[in-house]
Amino acid sequence: MAAATAVTSRRGNDQFRGLFSDTWSVTATLNASSLVDGAGETNTIAVPGVALGDIVLNISMGVDVSGISITPYVSAAGVVSIRFQNESGGTLDLASTTVKCVVVRLV
């Protein structure tokens, strides 16, 4: 499992006023392992304040992720998990990259 480094987050609810009680803008650097076809890996990012039931709206990556399914979710209190699943038909090795996501808590 690759470890997250250089994690930054900003907590607030200044956007989407009234829809969410809290939002977290998360930026982290991840270096996922090389994955053979059909293999997957889950990486975690410590995000203080998030809780089970919070929603990861989406995720952006700074590298080409063709052939890889990416599923971000809150897996525990203070933890955002990102599941990478290689479905490309070959081996893929993502370079170290910046990952950005937004986590929200519904009112």
FENJO-V279685 format. One record per backbone hydrogen bond with DSSP energy under -1.0 kcal/mol. NH is the residue of the N-H (numbers start at 1). CO is the residue of the C=O. E is the energy in kcal/mol with one decimal. If there is no record, write none. Layout:
NH:CO:E, NH:CO:E
This chain:
5:29:-2.5, 8:27:-2.9, 10:25:-1.6, 12:23:-2.4, 19:16:-2.5, 20:16:-1.0, 21:105:-2.4, 22:105:-1.0, 23:12:-1.4, 24:103:-2.8, 25:10:-2.2, 26:101:-3.0, 27:8:-2.6, 28:99:-2.5, 29:5:-2.6, 30:97:-2.6, 35:92:-3.4, 38:86:-2.7, 39:36:-2.3, 41:84:-2.5, 43:82:-2.6, 45:80:-2.6, 47:78:-2.4, 50:47:-1.7, 54:51:-2.4, 55:104:-2.9, 57:102:-2.7, 60:100:-2.8, 62:98:-1.1, 68:65:-2.2, 69:85:-2.8, 71:83:-2.3, 73:81:-2.5, 75:79:-1.4, 76:79:-1.1, 78:50:-2.5, 79:76:-2.2, 80:45:-2.7, 81:73:-3.4, 82:43:-3.0, 83:71:-2.7, 84:41:-3.4, 85:69:-2.3, 86:39:-2.8, 87:67:-3.2, 92:35:-2.8, 97:30:-2.8, 99:28:-3.5, 100:60:-2.2, 101:26:-2.2, 103:24:-2.7, 104:55:-2.9, 105:22:-2.3, 107:19:-1.6
